[in-house]
């Protein structure tokens, strides 16, 4: 069973407090997602470390229950 956008977003926000997650269903099948995650916890981390933090938030579901996730990570700016 695919993961819903709300489920993915909830897991990320629970692991990364203050994160803002924007989900996009890439194929309209509820199984191929793009996520743009903006989180203060990313400050001082490399892009690889940021992505690893998001994948860890998904608690092993990436590649199994969650088939595909295109990931963009950013650090909040003072304007956000």
mmJSON file of the N, C-alpha and C atoms, coordinates in Angstrom:
{"data_MODEL":{"atom_site":{
"group_PDB":["ATOM","ATOM","ATOM","ATOM","ATOM","ATOM","ATOM","ATOM","ATOM","ATOM","ATOM","ATOM","ATOM","ATOM","ATOM","ATOM","ATOM","ATOM","ATOM","ATOM","ATOM","ATOM","ATOM","ATOM","ATOM","ATOM","ATOM","ATOM","ATOM","ATOM","ATOM","ATOM","ATOM","ATOM","ATOM","ATOM","ATOM","ATOM","ATOM","ATOM","ATOM","ATOM","ATOM","ATOM","ATOM","ATOM","ATOM","ATOM","ATOM","ATOM","ATOM","ATOM","ATOM","ATOM","ATOM","ATOM","ATOM","ATOM","ATOM","ATOM","ATOM","ATOM","ATOM","ATOM","ATOM","ATOM","ATOM","ATOM","ATOM","ATOM","ATOM","ATOM","ATOM","ATOM","ATOM","ATOM","ATOM","ATOM","ATOM","ATOM","ATOM","ATOM","ATOM","ATOM","ATOM","ATOM","ATOM","ATOM","ATOM","ATOM","ATOM","ATOM","ATOM","ATOM","ATOM","ATOM","ATOM","ATOM","ATOM","ATOM","ATOM","ATOM","ATOM","ATOM","ATOM","ATOM","ATOM","ATOM","ATOM","ATOM","ATOM","ATOM","ATOM","ATOM","ATOM","ATOM","ATOM","ATOM","ATOM","ATOM","ATOM","ATOM","ATOM","ATOM","ATOM","ATOM","ATOM","ATOM","ATOM","ATOM","ATOM","ATOM","ATOM","ATOM","ATOM","ATOM","ATOM","ATOM","ATOM","ATOM","ATOM","ATOM","ATOM","ATOM","ATOM","ATOM","ATOM","ATOM","ATOM","ATOM","ATOM","ATOM","ATOM","ATOM","ATOM","ATOM","ATOM","ATOM","ATOM","ATOM","ATOM","ATOM","ATOM","ATOM","ATOM","ATOM","ATOM","ATOM","ATOM","ATOM","ATOM","ATOM","ATOM","ATOM","ATOM","ATOM","ATOM","ATOM","ATOM","ATOM","ATOM","ATOM","ATOM","ATOM","ATOM","ATOM","ATOM","ATOM","ATOM","ATOM","ATOM","ATOM","ATOM","ATOM","ATOM","ATOM","ATOM","ATOM","ATOM","ATOM","ATOM","ATOM","ATOM","ATOM","ATOM","ATOM","ATOM","ATOM","ATOM","ATOM","ATOM","ATOM","ATOM","ATOM","ATOM","ATOM","ATOM","ATOM","ATOM","ATOM","ATOM","ATOM","ATOM","ATOM","ATOM","ATOM","ATOM","ATOM","ATOM","ATOM","ATOM","ATOM","ATOM","ATOM","ATOM","ATOM","ATOM","ATOM","ATOM","ATOM"],
"id":[1,2,3,4,5,6,7,8,9,10,11,12,13,14,15,16,17,18,19,20,21,22,23,24,25,26,27,28,29,30,31,32,33,34,35,36,37,38,39,40,41,42,43,44,45,46,47,48,49,50,51,52,53,54,55,56,57,58,59,60,61,62,63,64,65,66,67,68,69,70,71,72,73,74,75,76,77,78,79,80,81,82,83,84,85,86,87,88,89,90,91,92,93,94,95,96,97,98,99,100,101,102,103,104,105,106,107,108,109,110,111,112,113,114,115,116,117,118,119,120,121,122,123,124,125,126,127,128,129,130,131,132,133,134,135,136,137,138,139,140,141,142,143,144,145,146,147,148,149,150,151,152,153,154,155,156,157,158,159,160,161,162,163,164,165,166,167,168,169,170,171,172,173,174,175,176,177,178,179,180,181,182,183,184,185,186,187,188,189,190,191,192,193,194,195,196,197,198,199,200,201,202,203,204,205,206,207,208,209,210,211,212,213,214,215,216,217,218,219,220,221,222,223,224,225,226,227,228,229,230,231,232,233,234,235,236,237,238,239,240],
"type_symbol":["N","C","C","N","C","C","N","C","C","N","C","C","N","C","C","N","C","C","N","C","C","N","C","C","N","C","C","N","C","C","N","C","C","N","C","C","N","C","C","N","C","C","N","C","C","N","C","C","N","C","C","N","C","C","N","C","C","N","C","C","N","C","C","N","C","C","N","C","C","N","C","C","N","C","C","N","C","C","N","C","C","N","C","C","N","C","C","N","C","C","N","C","C","N","C","C","N","C","C","N","C","C","N","C","C","N","C","C","N","C","C","N","C","C","N","C","C","N","C","C","N","C","C","N","C","C","N","C","C","N","C","C","N","C","C","N","C","C","N","C","C","N","C","C","N","C","C","N","C","C","N","C","C","N","C","C","N","C","C","N","C","C","N","C","C","N","C","C","N","C","C","N","C","C","N","C","C","N","C","C","N","C","C","N","C","C","N","C","C","N","C","C","N","C","C","N","C","C","N","C","C","N","C","C","N","C","C","N","C","C","N","C","C","N","C","C","N","C","C","N","C","C","N","C","C","N","C","C","N","C","C","N","C","C","N","C","C","N","C","C"],
"label_atom_id":["N","CA","C","N","CA","C","N","CA","C","N","CA","C","N","CA","C","N","CA","C","N","CA","C","N","CA","C","N","CA","C","N","CA","C","N","CA","C","N","CA","C","N","CA","C","N","CA","C","N","CA","C","N","CA","C","N","CA","C","N","CA","C","N","CA","C","N","CA","C","N","CA","C","N","CA","C","N","CA","C","N","CA","C","N","CA","C","N","CA","C","N","CA","C","N","CA","C","N","CA","C","N","CA","C","N","CA","C","N","CA","C","N","CA","C","N","CA","C","N","CA","C","N","CA","C","N","CA","C","N","CA","C","N","CA","C","N","CA","C","N","CA","C","N","CA","C","N","CA","C","N","CA","C","N","CA","C","N","CA","C","N","CA","C","N","CA","C","N","CA","C","N","CA","C","N","CA","C","N","CA","C","N","CA","C","N","CA","C","N","CA","C","N","CA","C","N","CA","C","N","CA","C","N","CA","C","N","CA","C","N","CA","C","N","CA","C","N","CA","C","N","CA","C","N","CA","C","N","CA","C","N","CA","C","N","CA","C","N","CA","C","N","CA","C","N","CA","C","N","CA","C","N","CA","C","N","CA","C","N","CA","C","N","CA","C","N","CA","C","N","CA","C","N","CA","C","N","CA","C"],
"label_alt_id":[null,null,null,null,null,null,null,null,null,null,null,null,null,null,null,null,null,null,null,null,null,null,null,null,null,null,null,null,null,null,null,null,null,null,null,null,null,null,null,null,null,null,null,null,null,null,null,null,null,null,null,null,null,null,null,null,null,null,null,null,null,null,null,null,null,null,null,null,null,null,null,null,null,null,null,null,null,null,null,null,null,null,null,null,null,null,null,null,null,null,null,null,null,null,null,null,null,null,null,null,null,null,null,null,null,null,null,null,null,null,null,null,null,null,null,null,null,null,null,null,null,null,null,null,null,null,null,null,null,null,null,null,null,null,null,null,null,null,null,null,null,null,null,null,null,null,null,null,null,null,null,null,null,null,null,null,null,null,null,null,null,null,null,null,null,null,null,null,null,null,null,null,null,null,null,null,null,null,null,null,null,null,null,null,null,null,null,null,null,null,null,null,null,null,null,null,null,null,null,null,null,null,null,null,null,null,null,null,null,null,null,null,null,null,null,null,null,null,null,null,null,null,null,null,null,null,null,null,null,null,null,null,null,null,null,null,null,null,null,null],
"label_comp_id":["UNK","UNK","UNK","UNK","UNK","UNK","UNK","UNK","UNK","UNK","UNK","UNK","UNK","UNK","UNK","UNK","UNK","UNK","UNK","UNK","UNK","UNK","UNK","UNK","UNK","UNK","UNK","UNK","UNK","UNK","UNK","UNK","UNK","UNK","UNK","UNK","UNK","UNK","UNK","UNK","UNK","UNK","UNK","UNK","UNK","UNK","UNK","UNK","UNK","UNK","UNK","UNK","UNK","UNK","UNK","UNK","UNK","UNK","UNK","UNK","UNK","UNK","UNK","UNK","UNK","UNK","UNK","UNK","UNK","UNK","UNK","UNK","UNK","UNK","UNK","UNK","UNK","UNK","UNK","UNK","UNK","UNK","UNK","UNK","UNK","UNK","UNK","UNK","UNK","UNK","UNK","UNK","UNK","UNK","UNK","UNK","UNK","UNK","UNK","UNK","UNK","UNK","UNK","UNK","UNK","UNK","UNK","UNK","UNK","UNK","UNK","UNK","UNK","UNK","UNK","UNK","UNK","UNK","UNK","UNK","UNK","UNK","UNK","UNK","UNK","UNK","UNK","UNK","UNK","UNK","UNK","UNK","UNK","UNK","UNK","UNK","UNK","UNK","UNK","UNK","UNK","UNK","UNK","UNK","UNK","UNK","UNK","UNK","UNK","UNK","UNK","UNK","UNK","UNK","UNK","UNK","UNK","UNK","UNK","UNK","UNK","UNK","UNK","UNK","UNK","UNK","UNK","UNK","UNK","UNK","UNK","UNK","UNK","UNK","UNK","UNK","UNK","UNK","UNK","UNK","UNK","UNK","UNK","UNK","UNK","UNK","UNK","UNK","UNK","UNK","UNK","UNK","UNK","UNK","UNK","UNK","UNK","UNK","UNK","UNK","UNK","UNK","UNK","UNK","UNK","UNK","UNK","UNK","UNK","UNK","UNK","UNK","UNK","UNK","UNK","UNK","UNK","UNK","UNK","UNK","UNK","UNK","UNK","UNK","UNK","UNK","UNK","UNK","UNK","UNK","UNK","UNK","UNK","UNK","UNK","UNK","UNK","UNK","UNK","UNK"],
"label_asym_id":["A","A","A","A","A","A","A","A","A","A","A","A","A","A","A","A","A","A","A","A","A","A","A","A","A","A","A","A","A","A","A","A","A","A","A","A","A","A","A","A","A","A","A","A","A","A","A","A","A","A","A","A","A","A","A","A","A","A","A","A","A","A","A","A","A","A","A","A","A","A","A","A","A","A","A","A","A","A","A","A","A","A","A","A","A","A","A","A","A","A","A","A","A","A","A","A","A","A","A","A","A","A","A","A","A","A","A","A","A","A","A","A","A","A","A","A","A","A","A","A","A","A","A","A","A","A","A","A","A","A","A","A","A","A","A","A","A","A","A","A","A","A","A","A","A","A","A","A","A","A","A","A","A","A","A","A","A","A","A","A","A","A","A","A","A","A","A","A","A","A","A","A","A","A","A","A","A","A","A","A","A","A","A","A","A","A","A","A","A","A","A","A","A","A","A","A","A","A","A","A","A","A","A","A","A","A","A","A","A","A","A","A","A","A","A","A","A","A","A","A","A","A","A","A","A","A","A","A","A","A","A","A","A","A","A","A","A","A","A","A"],
"label_entity_id":["1","1","1","1","1","1","1","1","1","1","1","1","1","1","1","1","1","1","1","1","1","1","1","1","1","1","1","1","1","1","1","1","1","1","1","1","1","1","1","1","1","1","1","1","1","1","1","1","1","1","1","1","1","1","1","1","1","1","1","1","1","1","1","1","1","1","1","1","1","1","1","1","1","1","1","1","1","1","1","1","1","1","1","1","1","1","1","1","1","1","1","1","1","1","1","1","1","1","1","1","1","1","1","1","1","1","1","1","1","1","1","1","1","1","1","1","1","1","1","1","1","1","1","1","1","1","1","1","1","1","1","1","1","1","1","1","1","1","1","1","1","1","1","1","1","1","1","1","1","1","1","1","1","1","1","1","1","1","1","1","1","1","1","1","1","1","1","1","1","1","1","1","1","1","1","1","1","1","1","1","1","1","1","1","1","1","1","1","1","1","1","1","1","1","1","1","1","1","1","1","1","1","1","1","1","1","1","1","1","1","1","1","1","1","1","1","1","1","1","1","1","1","1","1","1","1","1","1","1","1","1","1","1","1","1","1","1","1","1","1"],
"label_seq_id":[1,1,1,2,2,2,3,3,3,4,4,4,5,5,5,6,6,6,7,7,7,8,8,8,9,9,9,10,10,10,11,11,11,12,12,12,13,13,13,14,14,14,15,15,15,16,16,16,17,17,17,18,18,18,19,19,19,20,20,20,21,21,21,22,22,22,23,23,23,24,24,24,25,25,25,26,26,26,27,27,27,28,28,28,29,29,29,30,30,30,31,31,31,32,32,32,33,33,33,34,34,34,35,35,35,36,36,36,37,37,37,38,38,38,39,39,39,40,40,40,41,41,41,42,42,42,43,43,43,44,44,44,45,45,45,46,46,46,47,47,47,48,48,48,49,49,49,50,50,50,51,51,51,52,52,52,53,53,53,54,54,54,55,55,55,56,56,56,57,57,57,58,58,58,59,59,59,60,60,60,61,61,61,62,62,62,63,63,63,64,64,64,65,65,65,66,66,66,67,67,67,68,68,68,69,69,69,70,70,70,71,71,71,72,72,72,73,73,73,74,74,74,75,75,75,76,76,76,77,77,77,78,78,78,79,79,79,80,80,80],
"pdbx_PDB_ins_code":[null,null,null,null,null,null,null,null,null,null,null,null,null,null,null,null,null,null,null,null,null,null,null,null,null,null,null,null,null,null,null,null,null,null,null,null,null,null,null,null,null,null,null,null,null,null,null,null,null,null,null,null,null,null,null,null,null,null,null,null,null,null,null,null,null,null,null,null,null,null,null,null,null,null,null,null,null,null,null,null,null,null,null,null,null,null,null,null,null,null,null,null,null,null,null,null,null,null,null,null,null,null,null,null,null,null,null,null,null,null,null,null,null,null,null,null,null,null,null,null,null,null,null,null,null,null,null,null,null,null,null,null,null,null,null,null,null,null,null,null,null,null,null,null,null,null,null,null,null,null,null,null,null,null,null,null,null,null,null,null,null,null,null,null,null,null,null,null,null,null,null,null,null,null,null,null,null,null,null,null,null,null,null,null,null,null,null,null,null,null,null,null,null,null,null,null,null,null,null,null,null,null,null,null,null,null,null,null,null,null,null,null,null,null,null,null,null,null,null,null,null,null,null,null,null,null,null,null,null,null,null,null,null,null,null,null,null,null,null,null],
"Cartn_x":[0.855,0.0,0.897,0.695,1.51,1.315,2.294,2.189,1.518,0.658,0.005,0.955,0.664,1.459,1.414,0.244,0.105,0.956,1.016,1.819,3.306,3.752,5.163,5.503,4.664,4.882,4.895,3.987,3.908,5.169,5.707,6.92,8.108,8.186,9.303,9.203,8.024,7.84,8.068,7.674,7.888,9.378,10.161,11.598,12.39,11.867,12.573,11.648,11.552,10.648,10.906,9.83,9.934,10.055,10.1,10.234,8.942,9.112,7.988,8.166,7.133,7.214,6.149,6.593,5.675,5.743,4.62,4.572,3.939,4.478,3.921,3.838,2.672,2.482,2.937,4.085,4.704,3.976,3.354,2.74,1.23,0.684,-0.752,-1.18,-0.221,-0.536,-0.375,-0.088,0.082,1.252,2.217,3.343,4.681,4.659,5.882,5.795,6.587,6.463,7.705,7.495,8.576,8.295,9.321,9.172,10.211,9.746,10.648,10.569,11.703,11.738,12.627,12.053,12.786,12.828,14.037,14.136,15.337,15.122,16.245,17.326,16.941,17.901,18.948,18.709,19.662,20.848,20.763,21.839,23.168,24.176,25.51,25.728,24.706,24.794,24.998,25.718,25.864,24.542,24.391,23.177,22.978,24.066,23.97,23.466,24.0,23.558,22.094,21.671,20.274,19.35,19.716,18.883,18.858,19.999,20.056,19.126,19.062,18.164,16.701,16.351,14.967,14.708,15.632,15.438,15.343,16.147,16.058,14.698,14.136,12.808,11.742,11.989,11.004,11.114,12.002,12.063,12.081,12.944,13.122,12.055,11.12,10.044,10.493,11.577,12.061,12.563,12.112,12.532,11.664,10.791,9.873,8.453,7.877,6.515,6.454,7.476,7.565,8.443,7.826,8.526,9.539,9.126,10.011,9.788,10.885,10.81,11.915,11.519,12.462,12.573,13.776,13.951,14.736,14.208,14.896,14.912,16.078,16.167,16.749,16.221,16.702,16.685,17.457,17.495,16.622,15.789,14.949,15.804,15.308,15.966,15.215,15.757,15.1,13.758,13.549,12.295,11.189,11.546,10.542,9.955],
"Cartn_y":[-1.176,0.0,1.234,2.145,3.365,4.226,5.084,6.031,7.306,7.863,9.126,10.29,11.411,12.616,13.008,12.896,13.274,12.383,11.099,10.173,10.494,10.745,11.085,12.391,13.39,14.693,14.562,13.8,13.624,13.004,12.004,11.349,12.306,13.118,14.058,15.143,15.685,16.755,16.227,14.992,14.412,14.269,13.93,13.734,15.031,15.997,17.262,18.404,18.685,19.73,21.067,21.718,23.0,22.877,21.632,21.43,21.816,22.352,22.621,21.692,20.908,19.898,20.193,20.283,20.465,19.196,18.518,17.245,17.433,16.735,16.729,15.286,14.886,13.546,13.601,13.004,13.155,12.409,11.29,10.462,10.335,10.955,10.858,9.495,8.708,7.349,7.164,8.261,8.195,7.297,7.112,6.219,6.814,7.901,8.557,10.011,10.36,11.663,12.522,13.819,14.795,15.522,15.723,16.455,17.565,18.754,19.88,20.096,19.876,19.963,21.128,22.05,23.188,22.999,22.927,22.64,23.343,23.927,24.547,23.533,22.276,21.23,20.971,21.466,21.263,22.225,23.249,24.247,23.578,23.893,23.363,21.954,21.375,20.01,20.075,19.096,18.996,18.511,18.651,18.187,16.68,15.926,14.472,14.204,14.92,14.745,15.139,16.199,16.626,15.536,14.964,13.911,12.678,12.361,11.216,11.431,12.663,12.966,12.72,13.083,12.859,11.365,10.648,9.206,8.501,8.926,8.34,8.624,9.8,10.149,9.191,8.602,7.704,6.284,6.078,4.843,3.569,3.56,2.355,2.11,3.025,2.823,3.165,3.951,4.324,3.084,2.898,1.737,0.519,0.58,-0.527,-0.037,0.389,0.924,2.179,3.012,4.229,3.942,3.896,3.48,4.518,5.774,6.786,8.129,8.794,10.124,10.995,11.989,12.996,14.033,14.295,15.094,16.372,17.477,18.764,19.263,19.614,20.105,21.51,22.331,23.701,24.112,25.126,25.725,26.982,27.227,28.427,29.693,30.671,31.967,32.874,34.026,34.924,35.415,35.352,35.8,34.765,33.481,32.427,32.343],
"Cartn_z":[0.0,0.0,0.0,-0.946,-0.989,0.25,0.489,1.601,1.112,1.931,1.576,1.839,1.213,1.437,2.909,3.517,4.928,5.833,5.512,6.313,6.187,4.972,4.748,5.464,5.257,5.89,7.407,7.956,9.401,9.986,9.289,9.78,9.742,8.681,8.555,9.625,9.802,10.794,12.216,12.476,13.811,14.123,13.104,13.313,13.236,12.479,12.276,12.7,14.0,14.472,13.772,13.414,12.727,11.22,10.733,9.289,8.575,7.382,6.487,5.293,4.993,3.937,2.883,1.647,0.512,-0.329,-0.471,-1.188,-2.562,-3.567,-4.92,-5.4,-5.862,-6.421,-7.882,-8.183,-9.501,-10.61,-10.291,-11.339,-11.177,-10.158,-9.93,-9.424,-8.931,-8.475,-6.967,-6.266,-4.805,-4.407,-5.324,-5.053,-5.497,-6.24,-6.692,-6.245,-5.239,-4.596,-4.779,-4.729,-4.571,-3.27,-2.483,-1.227,-1.183,-0.85,-0.587,0.919,1.588,3.052,3.452,4.192,4.732,6.245,6.801,8.237,8.861,10.039,10.748,11.114,11.287,11.668,10.589,9.387,8.29,8.355,9.184,9.256,9.592,8.815,9.043,8.504,7.887,7.338,5.827,5.303,3.854,3.257,1.955,1.281,1.51,1.454,1.691,3.109,4.083,5.471,5.638,4.956,5.023,4.483,3.343,2.744,3.646,4.236,5.147,6.34,6.839,7.961,7.577,6.363,5.909,5.75,5.132,4.955,6.306,7.282,8.621,9.254,8.96,9.486,8.96,7.792,7.189,7.723,8.674,9.461,8.606,7.592,6.784,5.731,5.576,4.59,3.169,3.038,1.709,0.983,-0.254,-1.041,-0.802,0.167,0.446,0.289,1.384,1.357,0.498,0.631,-0.17,-1.377,-2.549,-3.762,-4.253,-4.362,-4.934,-4.259,-3.95,-3.335,-3.904,-4.691,-5.176,-4.074,-3.616,-2.406,-2.673,-2.171,-2.177,-0.748,-0.234,1.142,1.15,2.058,2.189,3.656,3.943,5.275,5.224,6.231,6.208,6.154,5.426,5.41,6.373,6.655,7.595,7.06,5.731,5.13,5.264,5.614,5.7,7.073],
"occupancy":[1.0,1.0,1.0,1.0,1.0,1.0,1.0,1.0,1.0,1.0,1.0,1.0,1.0,1.0,1.0,1.0,1.0,1.0,1.0,1.0,1.0,1.0,1.0,1.0,1.0,1.0,1.0,1.0,1.0,1.0,1.0,1.0,1.0,1.0,1.0,1.0,1.0,1.0,1.0,1.0,1.0,1.0,1.0,1.0,1.0,1.0,1.0,1.0,1.0,1.0,1.0,1.0,1.0,1.0,1.0,1.0,1.0,1.0,1.0,1.0,1.0,1.0,1.0,1.0,1.0,1.0,1.0,1.0,1.0,1.0,1.0,1.0,1.0,1.0,1.0,1.0,1.0,1.0,1.0,1.0,1.0,1.0,1.0,1.0,1.0,1.0,1.0,1.0,1.0,1.0,1.0,1.0,1.0,1.0,1.0,1.0,1.0,1.0,1.0,1.0,1.0,1.0,1.0,1.0,1.0,1.0,1.0,1.0,1.0,1.0,1.0,1.0,1.0,1.0,1.0,1.0,1.0,1.0,1.0,1.0,1.0,1.0,1.0,1.0,1.0,1.0,1.0,1.0,1.0,1.0,1.0,1.0,1.0,1.0,1.0,1.0,1.0,1.0,1.0,1.0,1.0,1.0,1.0,1.0,1.0,1.0,1.0,1.0,1.0,1.0,1.0,1.0,1.0,1.0,1.0,1.0,1.0,1.0,1.0,1.0,1.0,1.0,1.0,1.0,1.0,1.0,1.0,1.0,1.0,1.0,1.0,1.0,1.0,1.0,1.0,1.0,1.0,1.0,1.0,1.0,1.0,1.0,1.0,1.0,1.0,1.0,1.0,1.0,1.0,1.0,1.0,1.0,1.0,1.0,1.0,1.0,1.0,1.0,1.0,1.0,1.0,1.0,1.0,1.0,1.0,1.0,1.0,1.0,1.0,1.0,1.0,1.0,1.0,1.0,1.0,1.0,1.0,1.0,1.0,1.0,1.0,1.0,1.0,1.0,1.0,1.0,1.0,1.0,1.0,1.0,1.0,1.0,1.0,1.0,1.0,1.0,1.0,1.0,1.0,1.0],
"B_iso_or_equiv":[0.0,0.0,0.0,0.0,0.0,0.0,0.0,0.0,0.0,0.0,0.0,0.0,0.0,0.0,0.0,0.0,0.0,0.0,0.0,0.0,0.0,0.0,0.0,0.0,0.0,0.0,0.0,0.0,0.0,0.0,0.0,0.0,0.0,0.0,0.0,0.0,0.0,0.0,0.0,0.0,0.0,0.0,0.0,0.0,0.0,0.0,0.0,0.0,0.0,0.0,0.0,0.0,0.0,0.0,0.0,0.0,0.0,0.0,0.0,0.0,0.0,0.0,0.0,0.0,0.0,0.0,0.0,0.0,0.0,0.0,0.0,0.0,0.0,0.0,0.0,0.0,0.0,0.0,0.0,0.0,0.0,0.0,0.0,0.0,0.0,0.0,0.0,0.0,0.0,0.0,0.0,0.0,0.0,0.0,0.0,0.0,0.0,0.0,0.0,0.0,0.0,0.0,0.0,0.0,0.0,0.0,0.0,0.0,0.0,0.0,0.0,0.0,0.0,0.0,0.0,0.0,0.0,0.0,0.0,0.0,0.0,0.0,0.0,0.0,0.0,0.0,0.0,0.0,0.0,0.0,0.0,0.0,0.0,0.0,0.0,0.0,0.0,0.0,0.0,0.0,0.0,0.0,0.0,0.0,0.0,0.0,0.0,0.0,0.0,0.0,0.0,0.0,0.0,0.0,0.0,0.0,0.0,0.0,0.0,0.0,0.0,0.0,0.0,0.0,0.0,0.0,0.0,0.0,0.0,0.0,0.0,0.0,0.0,0.0,0.0,0.0,0.0,0.0,0.0,0.0,0.0,0.0,0.0,0.0,0.0,0.0,0.0,0.0,0.0,0.0,0.0,0.0,0.0,0.0,0.0,0.0,0.0,0.0,0.0,0.0,0.0,0.0,0.0,0.0,0.0,0.0,0.0,0.0,0.0,0.0,0.0,0.0,0.0,0.0,0.0,0.0,0.0,0.0,0.0,0.0,0.0,0.0,0.0,0.0,0.0,0.0,0.0,0.0,0.0,0.0,0.0,0.0,0.0,0.0,0.0,0.0,0.0,0.0,0.0,0.0],
"pdbx_formal_charge":[null,null,null,null,null,null,null,null,null,null,null,null,null,null,null,null,null,null,null,null,null,null,null,null,null,null,null,null,null,null,null,null,null,null,null,null,null,null,null,null,null,null,null,null,null,null,null,null,null,null,null,null,null,null,null,null,null,null,null,null,null,null,null,null,null,null,null,null,null,null,null,null,null,null,null,null,null,null,null,null,null,null,null,null,null,null,null,null,null,null,null,null,null,null,null,null,null,null,null,null,null,null,null,null,null,null,null,null,null,null,null,null,null,null,null,null,null,null,null,null,null,null,null,null,null,null,null,null,null,null,null,null,null,null,null,null,null,null,null,null,null,null,null,null,null,null,null,null,null,null,null,null,null,null,null,null,null,null,null,null,null,null,null,null,null,null,null,null,null,null,null,null,null,null,null,null,null,null,null,null,null,null,null,null,null,null,null,null,null,null,null,null,null,null,null,null,null,null,null,null,null,null,null,null,null,null,null,null,null,null,null,null,null,null,null,null,null,null,null,null,null,null,null,null,null,null,null,null,null,null,null,null,null,null,null,null,null,null,null,null],
"auth_seq_id":[1,1,1,2,2,2,3,3,3,4,4,4,5,5,5,6,6,6,7,7,7,8,8,8,9,9,9,10,10,10,11,11,11,12,12,12,13,13,13,14,14,14,15,15,15,16,16,16,17,17,17,18,18,18,19,19,19,20,20,20,21,21,21,22,22,22,23,23,23,24,24,24,25,25,25,26,26,26,27,27,27,28,28,28,29,29,29,30,30,30,31,31,31,32,32,32,33,33,33,34,34,34,35,35,35,36,36,36,37,37,37,38,38,38,39,39,39,40,40,40,41,41,41,42,42,42,43,43,43,44,44,44,45,45,45,46,46,46,47,47,47,48,48,48,49,49,49,50,50,50,51,51,51,52,52,52,53,53,53,54,54,54,55,55,55,56,56,56,57,57,57,58,58,58,59,59,59,60,60,60,61,61,61,62,62,62,63,63,63,64,64,64,65,65,65,66,66,66,67,67,67,68,68,68,69,69,69,70,70,70,71,71,71,72,72,72,73,73,73,74,74,74,75,75,75,76,76,76,77,77,77,78,78,78,79,79,79,80,80,80],
"auth_comp_id":["UNK","UNK","UNK","UNK","UNK","UNK","UNK","UNK","UNK","UNK","UNK","UNK","UNK","UNK","UNK","UNK","UNK","UNK","UNK","UNK","UNK","UNK","UNK","UNK","UNK","UNK","UNK","UNK","UNK","UNK","UNK","UNK","UNK","UNK","UNK","UNK","UNK","UNK","UNK","UNK","UNK","UNK","UNK","UNK","UNK","UNK","UNK","UNK","UNK","UNK","UNK","UNK","UNK","UNK","UNK","UNK","UNK","UNK","UNK","UNK","UNK","UNK","UNK","UNK","UNK","UNK","UNK","UNK","UNK","UNK","UNK","UNK","UNK","UNK","UNK","UNK","UNK","UNK","UNK","UNK","UNK","UNK","UNK","UNK","UNK","UNK","UNK","UNK","UNK","UNK","UNK","UNK","UNK","UNK","UNK","UNK","UNK","UNK","UNK","UNK","UNK","UNK","UNK","UNK","UNK","UNK","UNK","UNK","UNK","UNK","UNK","UNK","UNK","UNK","UNK","UNK","UNK","UNK","UNK","UNK","UNK","UNK","UNK","UNK","UNK","UNK","UNK","UNK","UNK","UNK","UNK","UNK","UNK","UNK","UNK","UNK","UNK","UNK","UNK","UNK","UNK","UNK","UNK","UNK","UNK","UNK","UNK","UNK","UNK","UNK","UNK","UNK","UNK","UNK","UNK","UNK","UNK","UNK","UNK","UNK","UNK","UNK","UNK","UNK","UNK","UNK","UNK","UNK","UNK","UNK","UNK","UNK","UNK","UNK","UNK","UNK","UNK","UNK","UNK","UNK","UNK","UNK","UNK","UNK","UNK","UNK","UNK","UNK","UNK","UNK","UNK","UNK","UNK","UNK","UNK","UNK","UNK","UNK","UNK","UNK","UNK","UNK","UNK","UNK","UNK","UNK","UNK","UNK","UNK","UNK","UNK","UNK","UNK","UNK","UNK","UNK","UNK","UNK","UNK","UNK","UNK","UNK","UNK","UNK","UNK","UNK","UNK","UNK","UNK","UNK","UNK","UNK","UNK","UNK","UNK","UNK","UNK","UNK","UNK","UNK"],
"auth_asym_id":["A","A","A","A","A","A","A","A","A","A","A","A","A","A","A","A","A","A","A","A","A","A","A","A","A","A","A","A","A","A","A","A","A","A","A","A","A","A","A","A","A","A","A","A","A","A","A","A","A","A","A","A","A","A","A","A","A","A","A","A","A","A","A","A","A","A","A","A","A","A","A","A","A","A","A","A","A","A","A","A","A","A","A","A","A","A","A","A","A","A","A","A","A","A","A","A","A","A","A","A","A","A","A","A","A","A","A","A","A","A","A","A","A","A","A","A","A","A","A","A","A","A","A","A","A","A","A","A","A","A","A","A","A","A","A","A","A","A","A","A","A","A","A","A","A","A","A","A","A","A","A","A","A","A","A","A","A","A","A","A","A","A","A","A","A","A","A","A","A","A","A","A","A","A","A","A","A","A","A","A","A","A","A","A","A","A","A","A","A","A","A","A","A","A","A","A","A","A","A","A","A","A","A","A","A","A","A","A","A","A","A","A","A","A","A","A","A","A","A","A","A","A","A","A","A","A","A","A","A","A","A","A","A","A","A","A","A","A","A","A"],
"auth_atom_id":["N","CA","C","N","CA","C","N","CA","C","N","CA","C","N","CA","C","N","CA","C","N","CA","C","N","CA","C","N","CA","C","N","CA","C","N","CA","C","N","CA","C","N","CA","C","N","CA","C","N","CA","C","N","CA","C","N","CA","C","N","CA","C","N","CA","C","N","CA","C","N","CA","C","N","CA","C","N","CA","C","N","CA","C","N","CA","C","N","CA","C","N","CA","C","N","CA","C","N","CA","C","N","CA","C","N","CA","C","N","CA","C","N","CA","C","N","CA","C","N","CA","C","N","CA","C","N","CA","C","N","CA","C","N","CA","C","N","CA","C","N","CA","C","N","CA","C","N","CA","C","N","CA","C","N","CA","C","N","CA","C","N","CA","C","N","CA","C","N","CA","C","N","CA","C","N","CA","C","N","CA","C","N","CA","C","N","CA","C","N","CA","C","N","CA","C","N","CA","C","N","CA","C","N","CA","C","N","CA","C","N","CA","C","N","CA","C","N","CA","C","N","CA","C","N","CA","C","N","CA","C","N","CA","C","N","CA","C","N","CA","C","N","CA","C","N","CA","C","N","CA","C","N","CA","C","N","CA","C","N","CA","C","N","CA","C","N","CA","C","N","CA","C","N","CA","C","N","CA","C"],
"pdbx_PDB_model_num":[1,1,1,1,1,1,1,1,1,1,1,1,1,1,1,1,1,1,1,1,1,1,1,1,1,1,1,1,1,1,1,1,1,1,1,1,1,1,1,1,1,1,1,1,1,1,1,1,1,1,1,1,1,1,1,1,1,1,1,1,1,1,1,1,1,1,1,1,1,1,1,1,1,1,1,1,1,1,1,1,1,1,1,1,1,1,1,1,1,1,1,1,1,1,1,1,1,1,1,1,1,1,1,1,1,1,1,1,1,1,1,1,1,1,1,1,1,1,1,1,1,1,1,1,1,1,1,1,1,1,1,1,1,1,1,1,1,1,1,1,1,1,1,1,1,1,1,1,1,1,1,1,1,1,1,1,1,1,1,1,1,1,1,1,1,1,1,1,1,1,1,1,1,1,1,1,1,1,1,1,1,1,1,1,1,1,1,1,1,1,1,1,1,1,1,1,1,1,1,1,1,1,1,1,1,1,1,1,1,1,1,1,1,1,1,1,1,1,1,1,1,1,1,1,1,1,1,1,1,1,1,1,1,1,1,1,1,1,1,1]
}}}
